[in-house]
Amino acid sequence: MNYPSSYVRVVSRFFAHRALMAATLSGPLLGVTLAFAAVTAQEPNTVTIDNFTFTPKELTVPVGTTVKWVNHDDMPHTVMDTNKSFRSKPLDTDDTFSFPFATAGTFNYFCSLHPQMVGKITVQ
């Protein structure tokens, strides 16, 4: 079927405007989502697990602080103190483990599934 060229232009403009409108409206939404993810990732006293690494590798906190570990890796990981004062279950992607540090000291920990992964919490 042949449509008049004016009709084709109007329809083309309509769809181009709709695409532009969708891009304009989704941009801020995407920005807000990314900003929220960045703020969430920077929670105080939180250690992220990603790419077989604890980040930050060393963390200093005051007595009474609860530290949270969040696994963002595609593999399960654990958090285990070398002196066995705390130990998590295997954490799947986006699982968390929290531990309240009630006493001062240095707590070296590792992933029992991947012992090369190490970290340290210093409680003052």
PyMOL commands that place a pseudoatom at each C-alpha (Angstrom):
pseudoatom trace, name=CA, resn=MET, resi=1, chain=A, elem=C, hetatm=0, pos=[0.000, 0.000, 0.000]
pseudoatom trace, name=CA, resn=ASN, resi=2, chain=A, elem=C, hetatm=0, pos=[1.376, 3.449, -0.886]
pseudoatom trace, name=CA, resn=TYR, resi=3, chain=A, elem=C, hetatm=0, pos=[0.826, 6.227, 1.598]
pseudoatom trace, name=CA, resn=PRO, resi=4, chain=A, elem=C, hetatm=0, pos=[1.176, 9.889, 0.702]
pseudoatom trace, name=CA, resn=SER, resi=5, chain=A, elem=C, hetatm=0, pos=[4.587, 11.275, 1.630]
pseudoatom trace, name=CA, resn=SER, resi=6, chain=A, elem=C, hetatm=0, pos=[3.000, 13.825, 3.996]
pseudoatom trace, name=CA, resn=TYR, resi=7, chain=A, elem=C, hetatm=0, pos=[1.404, 10.993, 5.966]
pseudoatom trace, name=CA, resn=VAL, resi=8, chain=A, elem=C, hetatm=0, pos=[4.712, 9.128, 6.186]
pseudoatom trace, name=CA, resn=ARG, resi=9, chain=A, elem=C, hetatm=0, pos=[6.446, 12.292, 7.446]
pseudoatom trace, name=CA, resn=VAL, resi=10, chain=A, elem=C, hetatm=0, pos=[3.814, 12.870, 10.129]
pseudoatom trace, name=CA, resn=VAL, resi=11, chain=A, elem=C, hetatm=0, pos=[3.968, 9.274, 11.326]
pseudoatom trace, name=CA, resn=SER, resi=12, chain=A, elem=C, hetatm=0, pos=[7.810, 9.322, 11.308]
pseudoatom trace, name=CA, resn=ARG, resi=13, chain=A, elem=C, hetatm=0, pos=[7.861, 12.549, 13.325]
pseudoatom trace, name=CA, resn=PHE, resi=14, chain=A, elem=C, hetatm=0, pos=[5.342, 11.123, 15.773]
pseudoatom trace, name=CA, resn=PHE, resi=15, chain=A, elem=C, hetatm=0, pos=[7.510, 8.090, 16.491]
pseudoatom trace, name=CA, resn=ALA, resi=16, chain=A, elem=C, hetatm=0, pos=[10.698, 10.178, 16.606]
pseudoatom trace, name=CA, resn=HIS, resi=17, chain=A, elem=C, hetatm=0, pos=[9.077, 12.511, 19.138]
pseudoatom trace, name=CA, resn=ARG, resi=18, chain=A, elem=C, hetatm=0, pos=[7.887, 9.539, 21.210]
pseudoatom trace, name=CA, resn=ALA, resi=19, chain=A, elem=C, hetatm=0, pos=[11.414, 8.081, 21.247]
pseudoatom trace, name=CA, resn=LEU, resi=20, chain=A, elem=C, hetatm=0, pos=[12.870, 11.456, 22.234]
pseudoatom trace, name=CA, resn=MET, resi=21, chain=A, elem=C, hetatm=0, pos=[10.276, 11.854, 24.982]
pseudoatom trace, name=CA, resn=ALA, resi=22, chain=A, elem=C, hetatm=0, pos=[10.988, 8.345, 26.332]
pseudoatom trace, name=CA, resn=ALA, resi=23, chain=A, elem=C, hetatm=0, pos=[14.734, 9.012, 26.366]
pseudoatom trace, name=CA, resn=THR, resi=24, chain=A, elem=C, hetatm=0, pos=[14.254, 12.382, 28.081]
pseudoatom trace, name=CA, resn=LEU, resi=25, chain=A, elem=C, hetatm=0, pos=[12.016, 10.946, 30.789]
pseudoatom trace, name=CA, resn=SER, resi=26, chain=A, elem=C, hetatm=0, pos=[14.066, 7.809, 31.421]
pseudoatom trace, name=CA, resn=GLY, resi=27, chain=A, elem=C, hetatm=0, pos=[17.371, 9.705, 31.768]
pseudoatom trace, name=CA, resn=PRO, resi=28, chain=A, elem=C, hetatm=0, pos=[16.625, 11.234, 35.199]
pseudoatom trace, name=CA, resn=LEU, resi=29, chain=A, elem=C, hetatm=0, pos=[15.108, 7.977, 36.404]
pseudoatom trace, name=CA, resn=LEU, resi=30, chain=A, elem=C, hetatm=0, pos=[18.257, 6.107, 35.436]
pseudoatom trace, name=CA, resn=GLY, resi=31, chain=A, elem=C, hetatm=0, pos=[20.367, 8.789, 37.112]
pseudoatom trace, name=CA, resn=VAL, resi=32, chain=A, elem=C, hetatm=0, pos=[18.410, 8.543, 40.351]
pseudoatom trace, name=CA, resn=THR, resi=33, chain=A, elem=C, hetatm=0, pos=[18.700, 4.753, 40.305]
pseudoatom trace, name=CA, resn=LEU, resi=34, chain=A, elem=C, hetatm=0, pos=[22.473, 4.892, 39.802]
pseudoatom trace, name=CA, resn=ALA, resi=35, chain=A, elem=C, hetatm=0, pos=[22.868, 7.548, 42.500]
pseudoatom trace, name=CA, resn=PHE, resi=36, chain=A, elem=C, hetatm=0, pos=[20.864, 5.454, 44.965]
pseudoatom trace, name=CA, resn=ALA, resi=37, chain=A, elem=C, hetatm=0, pos=[23.043, 2.419, 44.173]
pseudoatom trace, name=CA, resn=ALA, resi=38, chain=A, elem=C, hetatm=0, pos=[26.190, 4.487, 44.755]
pseudoatom trace, name=CA, resn=VAL, resi=39, chain=A, elem=C, hetatm=0, pos=[24.925, 5.773, 48.110]
pseudoatom trace, name=CA, resn=THR, resi=40, chain=A, elem=C, hetatm=0, pos=[23.906, 2.262, 49.148]
pseudoatom trace, name=CA, resn=ALA, resi=41, chain=A, elem=C, hetatm=0, pos=[27.346, 0.953, 48.201]
pseudoatom trace, name=CA, resn=GLN, resi=42, chain=A, elem=C, hetatm=0, pos=[28.982, 3.589, 50.414]
pseudoatom trace, name=CA, resn=GLU, resi=43, chain=A, elem=C, hetatm=0, pos=[27.156, 2.744, 53.646]
pseudoatom trace, name=CA, resn=PRO, resi=44, chain=A, elem=C, hetatm=0, pos=[29.431, 3.251, 56.642]
pseudoatom trace, name=CA, resn=ASN, resi=45, chain=A, elem=C, hetatm=0, pos=[30.824, 0.135, 58.298]
pseudoatom trace, name=CA, resn=THR, resi=46, chain=A, elem=C, hetatm=0, pos=[29.984, -2.001, 55.276]
pseudoatom trace, name=CA, resn=VAL, resi=47, chain=A, elem=C, hetatm=0, pos=[32.406, -4.321, 53.532]
pseudoatom trace, name=CA, resn=THR, resi=48, chain=A, elem=C, hetatm=0, pos=[31.514, -5.319, 49.984]
pseudoatom trace, name=CA, resn=ILE, resi=49, chain=A, elem=C, hetatm=0, pos=[32.537, -8.622, 48.470]
pseudoatom trace, name=CA, resn=ASP, resi=50, chain=A, elem=C, hetatm=0, pos=[33.138, -8.426, 44.741]
pseudoatom trace, name=CA, resn=ASN, resi=51, chain=A, elem=C, hetatm=0, pos=[35.575, -9.982, 42.281]
pseudoatom trace, name=CA, resn=PHE, resi=52, chain=A, elem=C, hetatm=0, pos=[36.949, -12.248, 45.048]
pseudoatom trace, name=CA, resn=THR, resi=53, chain=A, elem=C, hetatm=0, pos=[37.922, -9.206, 47.150]
pseudoatom trace, name=CA, resn=PHE, resi=54, chain=A, elem=C, hetatm=0, pos=[36.797, -7.646, 50.434]
pseudoatom trace, name=CA, resn=THR, resi=55, chain=A, elem=C, hetatm=0, pos=[36.497, -3.836, 50.071]
pseudoatom trace, name=CA, resn=PRO, resi=56, chain=A, elem=C, hetatm=0, pos=[37.699, -2.078, 52.107]
pseudoatom trace, name=CA, resn=LYS, resi=57, chain=A, elem=C, hetatm=0, pos=[40.331, -4.655, 52.952]
pseudoatom trace, name=CA, resn=GLU, resi=58, chain=A, elem=C, hetatm=0, pos=[40.866, -3.001, 56.358]
pseudoatom trace, name=CA, resn=LEU, resi=59, chain=A, elem=C, hetatm=0, pos=[38.251, -1.168, 58.408]
pseudoatom trace, name=CA, resn=THR, resi=60, chain=A, elem=C, hetatm=0, pos=[38.586, 0.618, 61.768]
pseudoatom trace, name=CA, resn=VAL, resi=61, chain=A, elem=C, hetatm=0, pos=[35.446, 1.047, 63.885]
pseudoatom trace, name=CA, resn=PRO, resi=62, chain=A, elem=C, hetatm=0, pos=[34.618, 2.021, 67.482]
pseudoatom trace, name=CA, resn=VAL, resi=63, chain=A, elem=C, hetatm=0, pos=[33.582, -0.584, 70.060]
pseudoatom trace, name=CA, resn=GLY, resi=64, chain=A, elem=C, hetatm=0, pos=[29.884, -1.406, 69.758]
pseudoatom trace, name=CA, resn=THR, resi=65, chain=A, elem=C, hetatm=0, pos=[29.771, -1.021, 65.968]
pseudoatom trace, name=CA, resn=THR, resi=66, chain=A, elem=C, hetatm=0, pos=[28.008, -3.564, 63.798]
pseudoatom trace, name=CA, resn=VAL, resi=67, chain=A, elem=C, hetatm=0, pos=[29.845, -4.276, 60.558]
pseudoatom trace, name=CA, resn=LYS, resi=68, chain=A, elem=C, hetatm=0, pos=[27.912, -5.584, 57.572]
pseudoatom trace, name=CA, resn=TRP, resi=69, chain=A, elem=C, hetatm=0, pos=[29.343, -7.619, 54.690]
pseudoatom trace, name=CA, resn=VAL, resi=70, chain=A, elem=C, hetatm=0, pos=[27.453, -7.665, 51.376]
pseudoatom trace, name=CA, resn=ASN, resi=71, chain=A, elem=C, hetatm=0, pos=[28.270, -10.192, 48.656]
pseudoatom trace, name=CA, resn=HIS, resi=72, chain=A, elem=C, hetatm=0, pos=[28.015, -8.603, 45.205]
pseudoatom trace, name=CA, resn=ASP, resi=73, chain=A, elem=C, hetatm=0, pos=[29.970, -11.418, 43.584]
pseudoatom trace, name=CA, resn=ASP, resi=74, chain=A, elem=C, hetatm=0, pos=[28.443, -14.112, 41.393]
pseudoatom trace, name=CA, resn=MET, resi=75, chain=A, elem=C, hetatm=0, pos=[30.018, -16.777, 43.607]
pseudoatom trace, name=CA, resn=PRO, resi=76, chain=A, elem=C, hetatm=0, pos=[29.123, -17.670, 47.202]
pseudoatom trace, name=CA, resn=HIS, resi=77, chain=A, elem=C, hetatm=0, pos=[31.543, -16.471, 49.888]
pseudoatom trace, name=CA, resn=THR, resi=78, chain=A, elem=C, hetatm=0, pos=[31.830, -16.685, 53.658]
pseudoatom trace, name=CA, resn=VAL, resi=79, chain=A, elem=C, hetatm=0, pos=[33.206, -14.351, 56.320]
pseudoatom trace, name=CA, resn=MET, resi=80, chain=A, elem=C, hetatm=0, pos=[35.162, -16.135, 59.044]
pseudoatom trace, name=CA, resn=ASP, resi=81, chain=A, elem=C, hetatm=0, pos=[37.334, -14.746, 61.832]
pseudoatom trace, name=CA, resn=THR, resi=82, chain=A, elem=C, hetatm=0, pos=[40.708, -16.508, 62.090]
pseudoatom trace, name=CA, resn=ASN, resi=83, chain=A, elem=C, hetatm=0, pos=[40.022, -16.913, 65.855]
pseudoatom trace, name=CA, resn=LYS, resi=84, chain=A, elem=C, hetatm=0, pos=[36.499, -18.203, 65.121]
pseudoatom trace, name=CA, resn=SER, resi=85, chain=A, elem=C, hetatm=0, pos=[34.698, -15.431, 67.038]
pseudoatom trace, name=CA, resn=PHE, resi=86, chain=A, elem=C, hetatm=0, pos=[32.333, -15.029, 64.070]
pseudoatom trace, name=CA, resn=ARG, resi=87, chain=A, elem=C, hetatm=0, pos=[31.432, -17.000, 60.976]
pseudoatom trace, name=CA, resn=SER, resi=88, chain=A, elem=C, hetatm=0, pos=[28.801, -16.462, 58.305]
pseudoatom trace, name=CA, resn=LYS, resi=89, chain=A, elem=C, hetatm=0, pos=[26.889, -19.044, 56.364]
pseudoatom trace, name=CA, resn=PRO, resi=90, chain=A, elem=C, hetatm=0, pos=[27.759, -19.101, 52.635]
pseudoatom trace, name=CA, resn=LEU, resi=91, chain=A, elem=C, hetatm=0, pos=[26.510, -15.809, 51.199]
pseudoatom trace, name=CA, resn=ASP, resi=92, chain=A, elem=C, hetatm=0, pos=[24.937, -15.912, 47.751]
pseudoatom trace, name=CA, resn=THR, resi=93, chain=A, elem=C, hetatm=0, pos=[24.765, -12.851, 45.516]
pseudoatom trace, name=CA, resn=ASP, resi=94, chain=A, elem=C, hetatm=0, pos=[23.393, -9.843, 47.449]
pseudoatom trace, name=CA, resn=ASP, resi=95, chain=A, elem=C, hetatm=0, pos=[23.198, -11.785, 50.740]
pseudoatom trace, name=CA, resn=THR, resi=96, chain=A, elem=C, hetatm=0, pos=[24.470, -9.982, 53.850]
pseudoatom trace, name=CA, resn=PHE, resi=97, chain=A, elem=C, hetatm=0, pos=[26.122, -10.908, 57.124]
pseudoatom trace, name=CA, resn=SER, resi=98, chain=A, elem=C, hetatm=0, pos=[26.390, -8.584, 60.140]
pseudoatom trace, name=CA, resn=PHE, resi=99, chain=A, elem=C, hetatm=0, pos=[28.432, -8.863, 63.303]
pseudoatom trace, name=CA, resn=PRO, resi=100, chain=A, elem=C, hetatm=0, pos=[28.429, -6.512, 66.339]
pseudoatom trace, name=CA, resn=PHE, resi=101, chain=A, elem=C, hetatm=0, pos=[31.940, -5.845, 67.665]
pseudoatom trace, name=CA, resn=ALA, resi=102, chain=A, elem=C, hetatm=0, pos=[31.507, -5.517, 71.442]
pseudoatom trace, name=CA, resn=THR, resi=103, chain=A, elem=C, hetatm=0, pos=[35.204, -5.613, 72.381]
pseudoatom trace, name=CA, resn=ALA, resi=104, chain=A, elem=C, hetatm=0, pos=[38.310, -3.831, 71.191]
pseudoatom trace, name=CA, resn=GLY, resi=105, chain=A, elem=C, hetatm=0, pos=[40.891, -5.729, 69.197]
pseudoatom trace, name=CA, resn=THR, resi=106, chain=A, elem=C, hetatm=0, pos=[42.038, -6.739, 65.762]
pseudoatom trace, name=CA, resn=PHE, resi=107, chain=A, elem=C, hetatm=0, pos=[39.916, -9.265, 63.898]
pseudoatom trace, name=CA, resn=ASN, resi=108, chain=A, elem=C, hetatm=0, pos=[41.511, -10.883, 60.864]
pseudoatom trace, name=CA, resn=TYR, resi=109, chain=A, elem=C, hetatm=0, pos=[39.007, -12.679, 58.681]
pseudoatom trace, name=CA, resn=PHE, resi=110, chain=A, elem=C, hetatm=0, pos=[38.885, -14.621, 55.427]
pseudoatom trace, name=CA, resn=CYS, resi=111, chain=A, elem=C, hetatm=0, pos=[36.531, -16.487, 53.108]
pseudoatom trace, name=CA, resn=SER, resi=112, chain=A, elem=C, hetatm=0, pos=[36.600, -20.155, 54.084]
pseudoatom trace, name=CA, resn=LEU, resi=113, chain=A, elem=C, hetatm=0, pos=[35.652, -21.085, 50.495]
pseudoatom trace, name=CA, resn=HIS, resi=114, chain=A, elem=C, hetatm=0, pos=[38.435, -18.926, 48.992]
pseudoatom trace, name=CA, resn=PRO, resi=115, chain=A, elem=C, hetatm=0, pos=[41.169, -18.562, 51.671]
pseudoatom trace, name=CA, resn=GLN, resi=116, chain=A, elem=C, hetatm=0, pos=[43.166, -16.079, 49.569]
pseudoatom trace, name=CA, resn=MET, resi=117, chain=A, elem=C, hetatm=0, pos=[40.413, -13.543, 50.307]
pseudoatom trace, name=CA, resn=VAL, resi=118, chain=A, elem=C, hetatm=0, pos=[41.415, -11.771, 53.530]
pseudoatom trace, name=CA, resn=GLY, resi=119, chain=A, elem=C, hetatm=0, pos=[40.432, -8.668, 55.464]
pseudoatom trace, name=CA, resn=LYS, resi=120, chain=A, elem=C, hetatm=0, pos=[40.860, -7.012, 58.845]
pseudoatom trace, name=CA, resn=ILE, resi=121, chain=A, elem=C, hetatm=0, pos=[38.574, -5.158, 61.255]
pseudoatom trace, name=CA, resn=THR, resi=122, chain=A, elem=C, hetatm=0, pos=[40.250, -3.043, 63.935]
pseudoatom trace, name=CA, resn=VAL, resi=123, chain=A, elem=C, hetatm=0, pos=[37.967, -2.194, 66.843]
pseudoatom trace, name=CA, resn=GLN, resi=124, chain=A, elem=C, hetatm=0, pos=[39.079, 0.692, 69.101]
for i in range(1, 124): cmd.bond("trace and resi %d" % i, "trace and resi %d" % (i + 1))
show_as sticks, trace
zoom trace
